[in-house]
Amino acid sequence: MVKLCGIRISNYHNKVRLAALEKGIAFEENDQCAPSRDEAHLERSAMGKVPYLEVNGETLTESQAICEYLEEAYPEKPLYPRDPWQRAKVRELISYLELHVELVSRRLHKQAFYGGAVSDESKAQVERELTRGLKALGRLAKFAPMLAGPELTLADVCAFVHLPLVATVTRLVLGRDLVEELLPQAKPYLKALGERPAFQRVAADRKAATDARRKK
Ligand SMILES: N[C@@H](CCC(=O)N[C@@H](CS)C(=O)NCC(=O)O)C(=O)O
């Protein structure tokens, strides 16, 4: 059986977990596997990050590569449309969400979550790039009712784990919720998605893991 390793406060861990749950895959989880630069961890995950997937004694990193593997290995309940063009459009949305939105806002994490400080210059740069990324996402996203059209896809899984985090980070560090301002369709869409059982479960487990970490 495949084993997912990571921590439930991680949006990328939750992306894979949610995809696996939606697809109805039987999998094991080690949710106590934190990012680390220790040799033992680097042997499993060369960048020291989470998540990674263990399969037959080998490991696979990068959430998108993991999700693509799960999609091909467990095709019964797909998270991509059949049509090649529509599949590519789902991947395009995921790239916008991750490269032009999530990764940009991540530069604010050290101030939002780890007691560090981000310079005013960096904040202004992040704000400019995020504005561009969120507006671009708004042009591509259909919200009909899902991000790529009528069916649930991996793009919705990504939106559900990434957009609330981006909203929180911009609120904490920039004093503005850029998601709410620039992508107002996101709020009702995320609320509706959150009513699906697997989404509800991952959101509740993320909250429990976050609360447990605060108490430490
Ligand atoms: N591109 C990676 C990103 C994974 C990632 O950034 N994971 C974070 C946790 S959410 C991490 O391990 N951070 C520790 C680090 O950057 O060293 C993926 O899609 O899996």
The ligand as an SDF file (V2000), in Angstrom:
LIG
                    3D

 20 19  0  0  0  0  0  0  0  0999 V2000
    6.8950   22.0540   -4.5870 N   0  0  0  0  0  0  0  0  0  0  0  0
    6.7570   21.2720   -3.3810 C   0  0  0  0  0  0  0  0  0  0  0  0
    6.5140   22.2130   -2.2190 C   0  0  0  0  0  0  0  0  0  0  0  0
    6.4870   21.4820   -0.8990 C   0  0  0  0  0  0  0  0  0  0  0  0
    6.7130   22.4300    0.2680 C   0  0  0  0  0  0  0  0  0  0  0  0
    7.0820   23.5980    0.0910 O   0  0  0  0  0  0  0  0  0  0  0  0
    6.5020   21.8960    1.4650 N   0  0  0  0  0  0  0  0  0  0  0  0
    6.7420   22.6840    2.6490 C   0  0  0  0  0  0  0  0  0  0  0  0
    5.6590   22.3930    3.6700 C   0  0  0  0  0  0  0  0  0  0  0  0
    4.1150   23.0820    3.1080 S   0  0  0  0  0  0  0  0  0  0  0  0
    8.0950   22.2900    3.2190 C   0  0  0  0  0  0  0  0  0  0  0  0
    8.4160   21.1190    3.2890 O   0  0  0  0  0  0  0  0  0  0  0  0
    8.8670   23.2970    3.6310 N   0  0  0  0  0  0  0  0  0  0  0  0
   10.1500   23.0950    4.2330 C   0  0  0  0  0  0  0  0  0  0  0  0
   11.2680   23.6990    3.4270 C   0  0  0  0  0  0  0  0  0  0  0  0
   10.9720   24.4610    2.4680 O   0  0  0  0  0  0  0  0  0  0  0  0
   12.4110   23.4230    3.7360 O   0  0  0  0  0  0  0  0  0  0  0  0
    5.5990   20.2850   -3.5440 C   0  0  0  0  0  0  0  0  0  0  0  0
    4.7150   20.5550   -4.3700 O   0  0  0  0  0  0  0  0  0  0  0  0
    5.5830   19.2420   -2.8770 O   0  0  0  0  0  0  0  0  0  0  0  0
  1  2  1  0
  2  3  1  0
  2 18  1  0
  3  4  1  0
  4  5  1  0
  5  6  2  0
  5  7  1  0
  7  8  1  0
  8  9  1  0
  8 11  1  0
  9 10  1  0
 11 12  2  0
 11 13  1  0
 13 14  1  0
 14 15  1  0
 15 16  2  0
 15 17  1  0
 18 19  2  0
 18 20  1  0
M  END
$$$$
